[in-house]
């Protein structure tokens, strides 16, 4: 994973929000939660997958996406979650955008 590519992937709040809420969700579920177009969610997931931050699992006709838990992507995801959970200003910023406070606890 290239550092520049990784940090560029995290350059949009919506992508960070996806990382905070993606826990075995389908694109349609993420779309409903974030109230963004499916094409936009799919594009953001592709960027996050290319960096190793999100992984996919196919079950029949459905594809479930989740924040990576293994490898460097998993370590980076844990760092992001810990930083946001412990930093009051960041936590307020992201919980203000979406009701994700329970995912950070």
MIKE-801145 format. One record per residue (C-alpha): residue number from 0; residue in one letter; x, y, z. Coordinates in Angstrom, 3 decimals. Layout:
<sites>
[NUM 'A' [X Y Z]]
...
</sites>
This chain:
<sites>
[0 'X' [0.000 0.000 0.000]]
[1 'X' [1.475 3.339 -1.025]]
[2 'X' [1.319 6.023 1.658]]
[3 'X' [0.236 8.782 -0.714]]
[4 'X' [-2.587 6.618 -2.088]]
[5 'X' [-3.709 5.734 1.427]]
[6 'X' [-3.820 9.308 2.664]]
[7 'X' [-5.555 10.449 -0.504]]
[8 'X' [-8.217 7.790 0.101]]
[9 'X' [-8.809 9.287 3.545]]
[10 'X' [-9.057 12.808 2.158]]
[11 'X' [-12.854 12.753 2.020]]
[12 'X' [-15.016 12.674 5.151]]
[13 'X' [-17.483 10.285 3.519]]
[14 'X' [-14.760 7.652 3.055]]
[15 'X' [-13.776 7.880 6.707]]
[16 'X' [-17.434 7.527 7.652]]
[17 'X' [-17.627 4.389 5.509]]
[18 'X' [-14.663 2.945 7.390]]
[19 'X' [-16.357 3.703 10.689]]
[20 'X' [-19.631 2.034 9.774]]
[21 'X' [-18.685 -0.719 7.348]]
[22 'X' [-19.161 -3.951 9.218]]
[23 'X' [-20.417 -6.552 6.750]]
[24 'X' [-22.823 -4.260 4.910]]
[25 'X' [-24.087 -4.356 1.337]]
[26 'X' [-23.697 -1.254 -0.827]]
[27 'X' [-27.465 -0.734 -0.668]]
[28 'X' [-27.324 -0.653 3.139]]
[29 'X' [-24.445 1.843 3.151]]
[30 'X' [-26.364 3.947 0.609]]
[31 'X' [-29.440 4.012 2.853]]
[32 'X' [-27.435 4.956 5.945]]
[33 'X' [-25.327 7.659 4.295]]
[34 'X' [-28.062 8.957 1.978]]
[35 'X' [-25.688 9.110 -0.991]]
[36 'X' [-26.074 7.702 -4.499]]
[37 'X' [-25.135 4.067 -4.981]]
[38 'X' [-22.607 4.963 -7.685]]
[39 'X' [-20.828 7.356 -5.311]]
[40 'X' [-20.701 4.741 -2.529]]
[41 'X' [-19.372 2.123 -4.965]]
[42 'X' [-16.654 4.479 -6.174]]
[43 'X' [-15.573 5.297 -2.633]]
[44 'X' [-15.540 1.594 -1.694]]
[45 'X' [-13.349 0.840 -4.715]]
[46 'X' [-10.840 3.489 -3.618]]
[47 'X' [-10.814 2.101 -0.067]]
[48 'X' [-10.466 -1.487 -1.357]]
[49 'X' [-7.518 -0.523 -3.561]]
[50 'X' [-5.749 0.744 -0.429]]
[51 'X' [-6.543 -2.407 1.535]]
[52 'X' [-8.801 -0.567 3.969]]
[53 'X' [-11.982 -2.422 2.936]]
[54 'X' [-12.459 -6.063 2.018]]
[55 'X' [-15.396 -7.831 0.359]]
[56 'X' [-17.074 -11.162 0.871]]
[57 'X' [-19.530 -12.706 -1.591]]
[58 'X' [-22.477 -14.693 -0.238]]
[59 'X' [-24.668 -15.921 -3.068]]
[60 'X' [-25.716 -12.922 -5.118]]
[61 'X' [-24.767 -10.407 -2.434]]
[62 'X' [-21.409 -8.774 -1.759]]
[63 'X' [-20.706 -7.632 1.778]]
[64 'X' [-18.064 -4.997 2.450]]
[65 'X' [-16.247 -4.560 5.739]]
[66 'X' [-13.391 -2.500 7.091]]
[67 'X' [-10.299 -4.682 6.816]]
[68 'X' [-9.195 -6.292 10.044]]
[69 'X' [-6.005 -7.940 8.788]]
[70 'X' [-2.694 -6.685 7.496]]
[71 'X' [-1.637 -3.078 7.260]]
[72 'X' [-5.177 -2.013 6.276]]
[73 'X' [-6.554 -3.519 9.472]]
[74 'X' [-3.909 -1.842 11.600]]
[75 'X' [-4.616 1.482 9.929]]
[76 'X' [-8.390 1.072 10.449]]
[77 'X' [-7.817 0.418 14.147]]
[78 'X' [-5.633 3.523 14.338]]
[79 'X' [-8.357 5.636 12.669]]
[80 'X' [-11.080 4.342 15.002]]
[81 'X' [-8.928 4.822 18.099]]
[82 'X' [-7.875 8.331 17.094]]
[83 'X' [-11.423 9.480 16.388]]
[84 'X' [-12.795 7.838 19.538]]
[85 'X' [-10.157 9.477 21.741]]
[86 'X' [-10.060 12.920 20.122]]
[87 'X' [-13.070 14.927 21.318]]
[88 'X' [-13.041 17.368 18.412]]
[89 'X' [-12.774 14.626 15.775]]
[90 'X' [-15.422 12.535 17.519]]
[91 'X' [-17.819 15.502 17.587]]
[92 'X' [-17.102 16.198 13.918]]
[93 'X' [-17.969 12.671 12.787]]
[94 'X' [-20.861 12.052 15.174]]
[95 'X' [-22.333 15.335 13.977]]
[96 'X' [-22.286 14.056 10.399]]
[97 'X' [-23.961 10.789 11.258]]
[98 'X' [-25.119 8.941 14.344]]
[99 'X' [-22.023 6.757 14.645]]
[100 'X' [-21.142 7.297 18.303]]
[101 'X' [-22.043 3.717 19.221]]
[102 'X' [-19.603 2.408 16.599]]
[103 'X' [-16.759 4.316 18.261]]
[104 'X' [-17.387 3.027 21.784]]
</sites>
